[in-house]
């Protein structure tokens, strides 16, 4: 398990907040937060790569007809 650090909770308007010590900083400027039992888990938002994007896409089933005949190799000379 990672190093423990005692932190204080405080109010920021109507929200409860905690300052994240420098040794626990997360990369980027966004995070995802969720509960795991009585624990609060904060994880950095991972940038999605091309494979994740392709997996999320719906397959294309309706291709348009394109009039693009194969050129005659003898005419190309």
C-alpha positions, 0 to 999 in steps of 0.5 A: 500500500502507498505512503499514508499522509494525514490531511485536513478536510475543509469547506469550499462553499457548499463542497467539502474539500481536501488539499492534495499534498505534492507527493500525491499529485495527479497528472493533468487537470481532471480526475474521476472520483468514486466510492469504494465502500467507505473509501473515496478513490480519486483517479486521473482521467486517462487520455483515450488512444486510437484503439479505445476510440475505434472500439467505441465506434459503431460499424458502418453498414450503409456504404454509398455507391461510387462510380469509380471504374478501374482505369484501363492500363493500356490507356494510361501509357 
